[in-house]
Amino acid sequence: DKYTGDGLMAVFGAPVAHEDDPEQALRAALAMRERVAGLRLGSEVPSLALHVGLACGRVVAAGVGGRERKEYTVIGRSVNLAARLEEASTPGQILVGEDLARLTEHAFSLRLLILPSLPGWAGEVRAFELLGEHQDGVQSRQVGELRSPLVGRDVEVALLWRSLEDLAAGKGAILSIIGEVGIGKSRLLAEVRAQTQGRGFRLAWLEGHPLERGEAVRYGCFRTLLREAIGAIGEVNLPRIAERLRLFLDDLMPQRVEEVYPYLGRLLGVPLSPEATERLERLDGESLKWQTFQAVRECISALASRDPLVLVFEDLHWVDRASAELLERLLPLVAQIALIIIGVYRPEPERPSWQLRELTGREHGDVYNELWLHPLSSTAARDMVIHLLGTDRLHEEAMDLILERTEGNPLFIEEIVRSMVTQGILVQQADGRWRMMRTRKEVTIPDTIQGLFQARVDRLDEEVKGVLQVAACIGRHFPYRLLAAVVDDLGMPRSLLDRCLGTLEKAGLIQQEDGLSEKGYVFRHVLVHDTVHRALLKSARSRFHGAVARRYEENILHDAEPSYALLARHYEQTDDYEKQRLYFALAGRQAAQGYANREAYAFFSKALVLTTDPAERWELLQAREAVCDLLGDRAQQRADLEELLELASVSGDRRRRAMICNRLAAWHESQGDYAAACSTAEEGLVAAREVGDFRREAESLLIVATAAWRRGQFSAALEAAQAALEVSRMADDAVCEANSLTTMGIVHRSRGDLLPARACYQQALDIRRALGDRRGEAISLIHLANVLYDEGDYTAACDWHKQALDLFRMVGDRRGEAWSLSGLGRFYLICGDYEAARVYYEEALTIRRDIGDRRGEAVALSDLGHLLLAMGELETARA
């Protein structure tokens, strides 16, 4: 690394990593000590002796210095420890840090030393003196591809076949295949799919993946699934994709092509006719999402009516929320048609896939099963090793070592066997027997699969490694044409591309994808992709991702619905902050339009970090505040409203001030502070009247009416709501008119006047349906359901609550969802089904606490208390 006066610092494992870096470092120290001790400098020259300190750990590795001169070096705590150990060593002594000693104790003789103190370290420090090496190592050699059939999964294969046989008889099902990384989830399904083709089993099998172009995109699972259905996997020409979609629909559902095509075409990003584009633009985000869901559902039903249908959703732990919500809507189909839905994912409870699992078990338990893939048994793991090596003639010590280190993980078994053969640790003799060329203690195997992959990557020559790194920046799946274009843009020799790809295929790092209309490749495992990408230095990552992003800009911005999220994520890896800001903002708006609220929040937040212009901040803060309202993030919503109010005050814009005062008043109302809600709404009312803004005036009056109603002032509430209705009609504002009618209905119902209440609610429902306002429709259904409860028509009330619940979940309104759940809990309480009522009430309480709805939390606790009282749990009810 560098000379430091009369010393030097050497680095192992950076910038290139090897499996035996710890051993090589210790061997280098021993060789240096031996060489220096053998120097003969003459009688008049004092003898020389080395002081050596060694340590390992995480460091920052980079070029350090100014513009004129930079030097590659490493910085970190382990560097400091090595320096302190060198200072503490006696002449000729080699001191090793505790972590490094643990990695090398199998191959070296070490003696524990307790150092009373070291500068920068508190208390005693455990170090080890290096005494010598046990035995010499061996040279490495390369190995070809290793293969093994599926082993140890007979039970799982049989269970999948049983489900397929039931499917052939018309019985649908939902399956989850769950297991840790490398455990063989995808391999299991690939084996079963191949068996169905080999046996001539008549069914349709489609697979969806959340990662498209290497990134998670909205509806990614269904975009890839639909591409496979129409025969356009790997196709990049949008007109050709559009043509295949139309031909597919003409054949599948000729009577419904014109109704379905625009929504599926938009999902795939193909160009639409001006008429279709105008038709979709007239829909708000809620209606557009609803119609897209219906189109996908109708398409899948039509496919299943021809042949039994298997839908596989791979890597569901990476699913985007839009795909997860659409998948949830499809689950009831398995009880109606010959359909199996299979989700493949890791056991990660924080992911949307886990929430989907819990919902499926709760609502579709009669058709739902889980296959948990556990590590292979010792016998199965042994069989896999034998298949990989092509013989059972393997030294038992080697077999024991492989089984011990891999713990039954098939991917780790394959990679460790490959590594041991490559390094020359396992060598096939002339008689066919595999022999281990080092003792067990001498064998160094990385503790992680990633470590094995990194070492294999670092053994590649620079040109091949460069191609692999560019491919990793494109994504796990990468089209040949895109890779070639990016390689050209980066100034890499295009002529060597095919040779490099061939080398990578032989090394088992990538493989060509079958069945594509255009040549493409995929990393053999997601961990290979992740390992390569994470090892990139920031400068290289920025350069590669920037080149990929610019190529995408030339193409996907022409899509009917460009993937702004994809562009944002690529530019996020670069230093182009203006492009980051632009695409984060566009991605946020795109996600919000599809009610992917959590994604929208994340994108808007990233855009705001990069935005200083007051006008642009105003737009982004407004957008994020609306998303926070739907998510129930009251703290962030309040912070955004305060900043918006400050921006409106600085600009002197009274119209904006009225708007934000109303939003802030609604926030106070949600927290149960009705006095603050009323005073803030009256401030907004004054500002709205000053500029003649009828819409804001009506909004202010409605908040005043709601605050009065909350405090039991029904006459004042009805007067304010009537005034809001008149102003909204003067402004020809249908949305505010529906809100005014709803508020009037609430007040009438509170006074016991059910007929005028029902009339107001029905008028509001008609207006909202005409507008295509799904959230507003759900609100009206809830209010009408409450009137039905009052009138004693509990069954009809329950049906309307369920319709409202579906709509609230579709638009992502968690407060509305809790409201519907409480209504359903009330229905089951009245019917005497206390357990069902408790489930709904507790779920409503959880949501209200999650979103910080204090008034709603109080209502939910009261509901639970009444239920527990009816169940005879008096003490719990009192608490």
NUKELO-474879 format. One record per residue: residue in one letter; x, y, z of N, C-alpha, C in turn. Coordinates in steps of 0.2 Angstrom, whole numbers, plus 5000, padded with zeros to 4 digits. Example, Ala and Ser with C-alpha at 12.3 -4.5 7.8 and 13.67 -1.06 7.14 Angstrom:
<atoms>
A506649725039506249785039506649845039S506449895035506849955036506450005039
</atoms>
This chain:
<atoms>
D500449945000500050005000500450065000K500950075005501350135005501950125010Y502450165009503050165014502850215019T503050205025502950255031503650265034G504050305032504750305035505150245034D505250215040505650155040505150095040G504550105039504050045039503650045032L503249995032502749995026502149965028M501549975024500949945026500749905019A500549845020500349805015499549785016V499249775011498449765011498349705007F497949655010497749595007496949605007G496649575002495949575001495649644998A496049694996495749744993496349774988P496249794982495549794979495349734976V495749674977495549614975495449564980A494949524981494849484987494949404984H495249364989495349294988495149264994E494949194993494749154999495249155004D495949155002496449135007496849205009D496549265008496849325010497149325017P496749295022497049295029497649255030E497649195026498249155027498849185023Q498749215017499249245013499649305017A499249345021499549395025500049365030L499749315034500249285039500849255035R500749225030501349195026501849245024A501549305022502049355020502449385026A502149385031502449415037503049365039L502849295039503349245041503949255036A503849255029504349265024504749325025M504449375027504849445028505349435034R505049405039505449395045506049355043E505949295040506449255038506949285034R506749325029507249355024507649405028V507349445032507749495035508249465040A508049415044508449375048509049345045G509049335038509549305034510049355031L509849415032510349465029511049465033R511549475029512249485031512449555029L512549595034512649665033513349685035G513749645038514349655040514449665048S515049665051515049665058514949735061E515049785057514949855059514249885059V513849845055513149865055512749825060P512349865063511849835068511349785065S511249725068510749685065510049715065L509649695060509049715059508449665061A507949685064507349645066506749685064L506249645062505549675060505149675066H504749725066504149725071503549725066V503049675067502549665063501849665067G501349695064500649695067500249675061L499749635062499249615057498549615061A498049635057497349645059496949635053C496249625054495749615048495149645051G494749665046494049695047493849745041R493349775043493049815037493449885037V493549905031493949965030493650005024V493850075024493650115018494250105013A494150085007494650075002494550124996A495050174995494850224990495550264988G495450304983496050344981495950404985V496450424989496450484994496950534991G496850594991497250644990496950704986G497350754983497050804980496950794972R496850844969496750844961497350824958E497950844960498550834957498850764958R498650734964498950674966498450634970K498350574969497950524973498350464974E498250434980498550364981497950324984Y498050264981497550214984497750184991T497350184996497450165003496850145006V496950115012496350095016496350135023I495750145025495750175032495250145036G495350135042494850105047495150085053R494750055058494950035064495449975064S495349935059495749875059496449895057V496549955052497149975051497550005057N497150045061497450075067497650015072L497249965072497449905077498149875074A498249865068498849835065499449875067A499349945066499849995068500049985075R499549985080499649985087500049915089L499849865086500149795087500849795085E501049825079501649835077502149875082E501849925085502149965090502349925096A501849885098501849845104502349785103S502549765097502849705096503649715098T503949655100504649665101505049645095P505749655094506049645088505949575086G505749565080505649495077505049465079Q504649505082503949475084503449495080I502949445078502349465074501749455078L501349505079500749505083500149505078V499649465080499049455076498449475080G497949515077497349535081496949475082E496449475086496049425088495649395083D495249445079494849425073495249385068L495849405066496249375061496549305064A496649305070496949245073496349185072R495749205073495149165073495149135066L495249175061495149145054495749105052T496349105055496949075053497249025058E496849015063497148965069497248895066H496848875061496848805059497448795055A497848845052498448835048499048865051F499048895057499648925060499648915067S500248915070500348905077500348975080L499948995085499849055088499849045095R500049095099500149095106499749165109L499349155113498949205116499349255120L499249315119499649365123499049415126I499149435132498649495135499049555135L498949605131499249665131498849715136P499249745141498949785146498549845143S498849875138498449925135498749945128L498349975124498549995118498250065117P498650115114498350185113497750175108G497150205111496550205107496150145109W496350105113495950045115495850045123A495250035125495050035132495249965135G495549965141495749905144496249855141E496249795143496649745140496449725133V496949705129496849685122497149615121R496749575119496949505117497249505110A497949485110498249475104498649405104F498849385098499149325097499849335094E500349295096501049295093501049245088L501249255082501249205076501949175077L501949105078502549065079502749025072G502249015068502448975062501848945059E501948915053501448885049501448815049H500848775049500848705050501148675043Q500848685037501148655031501048705026D501348685020501248725014500648715010G500448765006499848765002499948734995V499448734991499448714984499248764979Q499348754973499148794968498448784966S498148834963497448824961497348804954R496748784952496648764944495948784943Q495748784937495048804935494648734935V493948744934493548684934492948704930G492648654926492048674922491448674926E490848674923490248684926490048614930L489848624936489648564940488848564940R488548504940487848494939487648444944S487048454947486748394951485948394950P485648344949484948334949484648364955L483948374955483648394962483648334966V483848344973483948284977483548314984G483348264988483048274994482448314995R482048314989481448354989480848314986D480848244988480348204985479648224988V479648234994479048254998478748314995E479148364994478848434991478648424984V479048384980478748374973478148334973A478048284977477448244978476848294980L476948344984476448384987476248434981L476748454977476548504971476148464966W476348394965475948354960475248344962R475148334969474448324971474048384970S474348444971473948504969473848514962L474348494957474248494950473648444948E473648384951473148344949472448364951D472448394957471748434959471548484954L472048524952471948574947471648544941A471948494938471648454932470948434933A470748424940470048404941469648474943G469948534942469548594942469548624949K470048594954470048624960470648674961G470548734962471048784963471448784970A471948824970472348824977472748884977I473048904983473548954984474048914988L474648924985475248894988475848944990S476148934995476748974997477348924997I477848944994478448904995478948954998I479148935004479548985008480248955010G480748985010481348965012481949015011E482449005015483049055015483349055008V483749105007484149105001484549044999G484549024993484948964991484648894993I484048894996483848834998483448794993G483348824987483148784981482348794979K482148854981481448864980481248864972S481648904968481548904961481748844958R482248814960482448744957481848694958L481548694964481048644965480448654960L480248724958479748734954479948724947A480548734945480848724938480748644937E480948604942480948534941480248504940V479748534944479048514943478748534936R478948594934478748624928478948574922A479648564922479948514917479548454917Q479348424923479048364923478348364920T478048414921477348424918477448424910Q477948454908478048454900478248394898G478648354902478848284900478348234900R477848244904477248194904476648214900G476748274896476148294892475548324896F475748344902475148364907474848434904R474248434903473948494899473748544904L474148604904474048654908474448714906A474248774908474648834906474948864912W475648874911476048894917476348964915L476249014919476549084918476849104924E477449134924477849164929477949234929G477849264935477949334936478549354940H478949404939479449424943479449494945P479549514951479449584953480049624950L480549594948481149634946481149644938E481049704935481049704928481649754927R482049734922482649774921483149784927G483049734931483449724937483149774943E482649804942482349844948481649824949A481449844955480749834957480349884954V479849874950479449924947478649914948R478249964948477549954949477249904944Y476849854947476549804944477049754940G477749754943478249714940478049644939C477749614944477549544943477049534938F476649574936476149564931476349584924R476849634924477149654918477449594915T477949564919478249504917477849444915L477349434919476849384918476449394912L476249454910475849464904476349464898R476949484899477449474893477549404891E477549354896477649284895476949264891A476449284894475749264891475749274884I475949334881475849354875476449344870G476949304873477549284870478049344868A478149394873478549454872479049454877I479349404880479849404885480449424882G480849474884481449504881481349544875E480749554873480549604867480649674870V480949714866481049784868480649834863N480449804857480149854852479449854854L479249924856478549934859478049914854P478049934848477549924843477449844842R477949804842477949734842477549704848I477749734854477349714860476649724859A476449784857475749804856475449764851E475749744846475449694841475349624844R475749604848475649534851475149534856L475049594860474549604865473849594861R473849634856473149634852472949564849L473449534846473349464844473149424849F473449424855473349384861472649394863L472449454864471749474866471249454861D471349464854470949444849470749374849D471249334851471149264851470749244858L470949274863470749254870470049274871M469949334870469249374872469049424867P468849394861468749444855468249494856Q467749474861467149524862467349584867R467949574870468149624875468749654874V469049654868469649674866469749754867E469249794865469249864865469149884872E468849854876468749874883469349854888V469749804886470249774890470949804888Y471049804881471649824878471949884881P471649944882471950004885472249994891Y471949954896472249954903472849904903L472849844899473349804899473949834895G473749874890474249904886474649954890R474249994894474550044898475050004903L474849954906475249914911475849894908L475849874901476449854898476849914895G476549974895476950034893476950044885V476450014882476450014874476050074872P476250104866475850164864475150144863L474650194865473950184864473750234859S473150224856472850274852472650334855P472550394852472350454855471750444859E471250404856470550394859470650364866A471050304866471150264872471550304877T472050344875472450384879471950444883E471550474879471050524881470550484886R470350424885469850394889470150374896L470850354896471150344902471350404906E471450464902471650524906471050554909R470450534907469850564911469750524917L470050474919469950434925470450464930D470250464936470750484942471150414944G471650424948472050364950471650304952E471150324957470750264960470450224954S470050264950469650224945470150194940L470750224938471150194934471450124936K471650124943471850064946471350014946W470750034948470149984948470049954942Q470049994936469949964930470549914927T471149934929471649894928471649824931F471449824938471349764941470849724938Q470249754936469749714933469949684926A470349724922470649694916471049634917V471549644922471949584923471549524925R471049534930470649484932470249444927E470049484922469649464917470049414912C470649444911471149404907471349344910I471449334916471649274919471049224919S470549254921469949204921469849174914A469949214908469849184902470349134900L471049144902471549094901471349034905A471149034911470948974915470348944912S469948974908469348944905469548894900R470148904897470448864892470848804894D471248814899471648764901471748774909P471848724913472048744920472648784920L472648834925473148884924473548884931V474248894930474648904936475048964935L474949004940475249074941475849074946V476449074944476949074949477249144950F477349174956477649234957478249224961E478849234957479449214960479749284964D480149264969480549324972480049374975L479449344978478949384980479149434986H479749414989479949464995480149524992W480249534985480349604982479749634979V479149604980478649624977478449704978D478249744973478049804974477349804977R477149864980476449854984475849854979A475949884973475449884968475349814966S475849774964475749704962475449664968A475649674974475449644980474649654981E474449714980473749734980473349694975L473649694969473249664963473249594964L473749564967473749494968473249474974E473249514979472749504984472049504981R471849544976471249544973471049484968L471649444966471549394962471449324966L471649324973471549264977470949234977P470349274977469649234977469549194971L469849214965469749174959469849094960V470349074964470549004965469948964967A469448994970468848954972468348954967Q468448994961467948994956468148964949I468848964948469048934942469648884943A469848854938470448804938471148844938L471348864944471848914945472248894951I472948894951473348884956473848944956I473848984962474349044963474849014968I475449024965476049004969476449064971G476649074977477049134979477749104981V478249124979478949104981479349154984Y479549144991479849204994480249185000R480649225003480949215009480549235015P480749205021480349215027480649285030E480349335027480549405029479949445031P479749445038479149475040479049545039E479549585038479449655036479249665029R479249615025479049635018478349625016P478049655011477349655009477149585008S477649535005477449465004477249435011W477549455016477349415023476649445025Q476449505024475849535025475349495021L475449485014475049445010474949375012R475449345015475449275017474949275023E474949325028474549325034473849335031L473749375027473049395024472749325021T473149295017472949235013472749185018G473149175023472949125028472349135032R472249205033471649225037470949215033E471049235027470449245023470249185018H470849145016470749095011471049035014G470949015020471248965024471048895021D470448895018470248825016470548805009V470948855006471248834999471948845000Y472248865005472948885006473348835009N473948825007474448785010475148815009E475648795013476248815013476748755013L477248765009477848725008478448755011W478648745017479348765020479848725018L480348755014480948715012481448725017H481648665020482148665025482848645022P483448645026484048625023484048545022L484448525017484448455015484648415021S484448355021484648305026485348285025S485748255029486448245028486448195022T486048145022486048095016485948135010A485448175009485348215003485848255001A486148295006486748335005487348295002R487448235005487948195003487848164995D487248154994487048134987487148194982M487048254984487148304980487948314978V488348304983489048314982489248264977I489048194978489248144974489048164967H488448184966488148204959488648264956L488848314960489248364958489948344955L490248294959490848274957490848214952G490248184951490148134946490448064949T490548054955490747994958490647994966D490647934969490547934976491247924979R491747924975492447904977492747974980L492547994986492848054989493048034996H493648064997493948055004493448085009E493348035014492748055019492948115023E493548135024493648195028493448255024A493548255017493248305013492548315013M492148255013491448255013491248285019D491548265025491248285031491348365032L491948385029492048465029491548495025I491348475019490848505015490148505019L489948455021489348445025489248495031E489848495034489848535041489748605039R490148635034490148705032489548725029T489248685025488648705021487948695024E487948655029487348645033486748635029G486748595024486248575020485948625015N486248685014486048735009486248715002P485848694997486048674991486548724987L486348784987486848834984487548834987F487548834993488148834997488548774995I488248714995488548654993488948654986E488548684982488748684975489348734974E489348794978489848844977490448814981I490348784987490948764990491348704987V490948664984491348604980491648644974R491348684971491648724965492348754967S492248794973492848824975493448784977M493248724980493748674982494148644976V493748634971494048604965494448654962T494148724961494548774958495248784961Q495248784968495848804971496348744972G496148684969496548634970496548594976I496048614981496048584987495748514986L495248504981495048434979495348424972V495648364971495948354965495848274963Q495548264957495448204955496048164953Q496148104956496748064954496548024948A497147994945497047954939496547894940D496447864946495947814947495247844948G495147904947494447934947494247954954R494647944959494547964966494748034967W494248064971494448134973494848134980R495348174980495748174986495848244988M495848264995495948324997496648334998M496948394995497648404995497948435001R497448465005497748495011497348465017T497648475023497348445029496748485031R496248465034495648495036495748565039K496348575043496448635047496748685042E497048665036497348705031496848735026V496248705026495748735021495348795024T495448845020495048905021494448915017I493848915019493248925016492948985018P492749035014492349095017491749075020D491549115025490949095030490249105026T490349145020489649165017489749145010I489149135007489149124999489349184996Q489249244998489449304995490249304995G490549275000491249275000491549234995L491249174993491449134988491349164981F490749194980490649234974491149284973Q491349324978491749384977492449354975A492649304978493349274976493349254969R492849214967492749194960492749254955V492449314957492449374953493149404952D493449404958494149434958494649394954R494549334953495049294949494949304941L494449344939494349354932494849414930D494949414923495449464921494949524921E495349584920495049654921494449664915E494549644909494049654904493449614906V493549554907492949514909492549534915K492949554920492649584926492249644925G492549694920492249754919491549744915V491449694911490849674908490349654913L490549614918490149584923489849644927Q490349694929490149744933489649794930V489649804923489149844919488549804919A488549734918487949694918487549704925A487949704930487649704937487349774938C487549824935487249894935486549894931I486549854926485949844922485349814926G485549754929485149714934485249644933R484849604937485049534937484949504930H484349534926484249514919484549564915F484949554910485149604906485149584898P484749624894484749614887485449624884Y485649574879486249584876486349654872R485849674869485849734865485949794870L485649794875485749854880486449854883L486749794885487449784887487949804882A487849784876488249804871488249884870A487749914870487649984869488050024875V487949994881488250034887488950024887V489149964885489949944884490249994879D489850004873490150054869490150124871D489650144875489650214878490150224883L490350174886490950174891491650174888G491650164882492250154879492650094880M492250034882492549974882492549934875P493049894874493149864867492549814866R492049834862491449804860491649734857S492249734853492449664850492549614855L492749624861492849574866492249554870L491649584869491049574873490849494873D490849464867490649394866491049354870R491749364869492249324873492149324880C492049384882491949404890491349364892L490749364888490149334890490249264891G490649234886490749164886491149144892T491649184894492049164899491649164906L491149214906490749214912490249164912E490049134907489549074906489949014909K490549004906490948954908491148954916A491149014919491349014926490749004930G490149004927489548984931489249044934L489449104932489149174935488549194931I488549184925487949204921487649144917Q487049154914486849104909486349134904Q486349114898485949144893485249124895E484749164894484049154895483749124889D483349064890482949034885482349064884G482049054878481349074876481249154875L481849184874481749264873481749274866S481349324864481349344857481949384855E482349404860482949444859483449414864K484049414862484649384866484649414872G484749374878484849404884485149354889Y485349384895485749344900485449364907V485549314911485349324918485949304923F486049334928486549314933486249244936R486749194937486549134939486149134945H486349174950485949184956485949254958V485449274961485349344964485949364968L486249314972486849334976487449354972V487449324966488049334962487949414960H487349424957487249494955487449544961D487149534967487249574973487949584975T488349524975489049534977489449574972V489349564965489649604961489549684961H488849694962488649764962488949794969R488849764974489049794981489849804981A490249764977490949774978491149834973L490749864969490949914965491149984969L491650014968491850074971491350124968K491250184972490750234970490850264964S491450274962491550314955491350264950A491550204950491350154944490650144944R490350134950489550124951489250184947S489450244949489150304946489250314939R489750294936489950294929489450244925F489450184928489050134925488350144925H488050164931487350174931487150234927G487550284927487450344922487350324915A487850284913487750254906487150214905V486950174909486350134909485750184909A485750234913485150274914485050314907R485550334904485550374898485250334892R485450274892485150224887484450214888Y484250204895483550204896483150264894E483450324895483050384894482850384886E483350354882483250364875482650314873N482450264877481950214876481350224880I481350214886480750204890480350264891L480650324890480250384891479650394885H479750344880479250344875478650294877D478750264882478250214885477550254886A477050214886476350244888476450264895E476750224899476850244906477550234908P478050284907478750274908478850254915S479350204916479550184923480050244926Y479750294929480150344932480550314938A480250274941480650244947481250204945L481250174939481850144936482450194935L482250244932482750304930482950334937A482550344941482750374948483250334951R483150264951483550224955484250214952H484250224945484950224942485250284943Y484950344942485250404944485450414951E485050384955485250384962485950364964Q486250314959486950294960487450334957T487250394954487650444951487750504955D488150554952488150614955487750674952D487350644947486850694944486250714948Y486350754952485750774957485150804954E485250844949484650864945484250814942K484550764939484150704936483850664942Q484250664948483950624953483250664956R483350724956482750764959482150764954L482350764948481750764942481450694943Y481850644943481450574942481150554949F481450574954481150554961480450594961A480450654959479750684959479250654954L479450634948479050604944478850534946A479350504949479150434951478650434957G478750494961478250494967477550514965R477550554960476850574957476550514954Q476950474950476650414947476450364952A476850354957476650304963476050324966A475950394967475350424971474750414967Q474850424960474250414956473950344956G474450294957474250224958474050204965Y474050254969473950244977474450194979A475050194977475650154980475950204985N475650214990475750274995476450274998R476650215000477350215004477850224999E477850194993478350214988478350284986A477750314985477650384984477950434989Y477850414996478150445001478950445001A479250384999479950384999480250424993F479850424987480150464982480050534983F479550554986479450634987479950654992S480050614997480550635002481250634999K481450594995482150594992482150664987A481650674984481650734980481650794984L481350804989481350864994482050874996V482450824998483150825000483550864995L483350854989483750884983483450954981T482950974984482551034981482651094986T482851154983482851214987482351264985D482151264978481751314975481051314979P480851374981480251374985479651354981A479551364975479051344971478951264970E479551244969479651164968479551134975R479751164980479651134987478851134988W478551184986477851194988477451134984E477651114978477251064975477450994978L478050984979478250924982477950914989L477950964993477750965000476950945000Q476650984995475850964995475750894993A476150864988476050794986476250754992R476750764996476950715001476450725007E476150785008475650795014475050755012A474850755006474250715004474350635005V474950615003475150545004475150525012C475450575016475450565023474750555026D474350595023473650595026473350525025L473450495019473250425017473550375022L474250385023474650335027474450345034G474250395036474150415043474750435047D475250455043475850485046475750555049R475450565055475150625057475750675059A476350645061476850695063477150725057Q477350685052477650715046477150755042Q476450735042475950775039475950845042R475950855049475950915052476550955051A477150925050477750965049477750985041D477450955037477450975030476951035030L476351025033475851085033476151145036E476551145041476851205044477351235039E477751195036478151225031477751255025L477251225023476851245018476551315020L476351325026476051385029476551435029E477151425030477751465030477851495023L477851445018477951465011477451515009A476751495011476251535009476251605012S476451615018476551675021477151715018V477651685017478251725014478051755007S477651715003477451734996476851784996G476551785002475951835002475351804998D475351744997474751714993474251694997R473651734997473151725002472751655000R472651644993472351584991472651524994R473351524993473751464996473651465004R473651515007473551515014472851485016A472351505013471751475014471751405013M472051375008472051305007472451265012I472951295014473351265020473051265026C472751325028472351335034471851275035N471551265029470951215029471251145030R471851135027472151065028472451055035L472651115038472951105045472351105050A471751135048471151125052470951055052A470951025047470750955046471250915050W471850925050472350885054472150895062H472050955064471850965071471150925073E470750925068470050885069470250815070S470750785066470950715066471250695073Q471550745076471850735083471350745088G470750765087470250775092470250845095D470650895092470750965095470251005091Y469551005093469051035089469151115090A469351135095469351215096469951235091A470451205091471051225086470751215079A470451165078470151155071469751205069C469251225073468751285071469151345070S469651365075469951435074470351435068T470751375066471151375060470651375054A470151345054469651345048469351415047E469251455053468951525052469551565049E470151555051470651595048470751585041G470651515038470651505031470051535028L469451535032468851565029468951635027V469251675032469351745030469851755024A470351715024470851715018470451705011A470051655012469651625006469151685003R468851715008468351765006468751835003E469351845006469751905003469851894996V469951834994470151824987469551794982G468951784986468451764982468451684980D468851644984468951574982468351534985F467851524981467251484984467351414986R467851384983467951314985468251314992R468751354993469151354999468651385005E468151425003467651455008467251395010A467051355005466551295007466951245011E467651235009468051185014468051215021S468151275022468251305028467551295032L467051315029466351305032466251235034L466451185030466351115032466751095038I467351125039467751105045467451135051V467151195050466851225056466251185058A465851165052465251125054465451055057T465951025055466150965058466350975065A466751025067466951045074466351055078A465851095075465251105079464951035081W464850995076464550935077464850895082R465550885082465950855087465750875094R465650935095465550965101464750965103G464350935099463650925100463250985099Q463551035095463151095093462851085086F462251045086461951025080461651075075S461351125078461051175074461651225071A462151235075462651275072463051235066A463051165067463451125062462951125056L462351115057461851115051461851175047E461951235051461951295047462551305043A463151285046463751295042463851245037A463551185037463551135032463051165026Q462551195028462051215023462351275019A462751315023463151375019463651345015A463951295017464451265012464151235006L463551205007463251175001463051224996E462851284998462651344994463251364990V463851374994464451404991464751354986S464751294987464951244983464551234976R463951244977463551244971463651314967M463751364970463951424967464551424963A465051384966465651374963465651314958D465151274957465051224953465551164954D465651154961466151114964465851044966A465750994962465450934964465750894970V466350894970466650864976466450894982C466550964983466350994989465550994990E465150994985464450984986464350914989A464650864987464550794990464750794997N465350824999465550835005465050865010S464750925007464350965011463650915013L463450885008462850835009463050785014T463650755014463850705018463850735025T464050795026464050825033463350835035M462950865031462250875033461950805035G462050755031461750685033462050665040I462650675042462950655048462550695054V462450765053462150805058461350775059H461050765053460350745053460250675057R460750635056460750565059460850575066S461350615068461450625075460850655079R460450695075459750715078459250665078G459350605075458850555074458450565068D458550605064458150615058458450575052L458250515052458550465047458350475040L457750495039457550505032457950565028P457950625031458450675028459150655028A459350615033460050585033460150545027R459750495026459750445020459750485013A459350535013459250575007459950615005C460250645010460850675009461450625007Y461450575011461950525009461850495002Q461250485000461150454993461350504988Q461150564989461350614984462150624984A462450614989463250624989463550564986L463250504987463450434983463350444976D462850474974462650474966463250524963I463350574967463850624964464550594963R464750554969465450524969465450474964R464950434963464950384958465050414951A464650464950464750504943465450534942L465750554947466450574947466950524946G466750454948467250404948467650414954D467450444960467850454966467750394970R468150344970468150284974468150294981R468550334983468650344991468050374993G467750424989467150464991466550414991E466550364986466050314986466050274992A466650254994466650215000466450245007I466550315007466350355013465550355013S465250365007464550365007464250305008L464550245006464250185008464350165015I464850195019464850185026464350225029H464150285027463650325030462950295029L462850265023462250235022462150175026A462650135027462650075031462450085038N462750145040462550165047461850175048V461550205043460750225043460450155043L460650105039460350045039460350005046Y460950015049461049985056460450015060D460350085060459850115064459150095063E459050075056458450055054458349975055G458849945058458849875059458949825053D459149845048459349805042460049785042Y460249745047460949725048461349695042T460949645039461249615033461449655027A461049705026461149755020461749795023A461749815029462249865032462949825031C462949765033463549725032463849725025D463449715020463649705013463949775011W463649825013463849895011464549905015H464649885021465249895024465849855021K465649795018466149755015466349785008Q465849815005466049854998466449915000A466349945005466750005007467449985009L467449925013468149905015468549885008D468249855003468649844997468949904994L468449954994468650014991469250054994F469150055001469650095005470350055004R470349995004470949955003471249964996M470849974991471049984985471450054984V471150104987471450174987471950184992G472050134997472550145002472450185007D471750195009471550245014471450205021R471950205025471950165031471450185036R471350255037470850275041470150245039G469950255033469350225030469350145031E469850115030469950045031469750025039A469950065043469850055051469050065052W468850115049468150135049467650075047S467850045041467449995039467549935043L468149915046468249855050467849865057S467749925059467349935065466649925064G466349945058465649935056465549855055L466049815053465949745052465949715059G466349735063466449715070465749725074R465449785072464749795075464249745073F464249725066463849685063463849615067Y464449585068464549525071464449525078L464549575081464349585088463549575089I463149615085462449605085462249535083C462549505079462349435077462649385082G463049405087463249355092463849325091D464149335085464849305084465349345087Y465549335093465949375097466649365094E466849305092467549295090467749335084A467249335079467349375073467349445074A466849465079466849545080467549565083R467849525088468449535091469049545086V469049505081469549505075469549575072Y468849595070468849655066468949715071Y468749715077468849775081469549785083E469949725084470649725086471049755080E470849735074471249755068471149825067A470449855068470349925067470749965073L470849935079471249975084471949975082T472249925079472949925077473049975072I472549975067472650025061472650095064R472150115069472050175071472750195076R472950155079473650165083474150175078D474250135073474750145068474750215065I474150245063474150305059474050365064G474050355071474050405075473350445076D472850405075472150435075471850425082R472050475086471850465093471150465095R470750505091469950495092469750435090G469950405084469750345082470050285086E470650295090470850245094470350235100A470150295103469650295108469050265106V468750275100468150235098468250165097A468850145095469050075094469050035101L469350075106469450045113468750035116S468250085114467650085117467250025114D467350015107466949955104467249895107L467849885108468149825111467849815118G467849875122467549865129466849845129H466449865124465749845124465749765122L466149745118466149675116466349635122L466949655125467149615131466649605136L466249665137465749665142465249615140A465049605134464549555131464849485132M465449475132465749415132465849395140G465749445144465849425151466449435154E466949465150467649485153467649555156L467349555162467249625165467849665166E468349625169469049665171469349685165T469349645159469749665153469349725150A468649725150468249775147468349845151R468449835158468549895162469249925160A469749885159470449915157470349945150
</atoms>
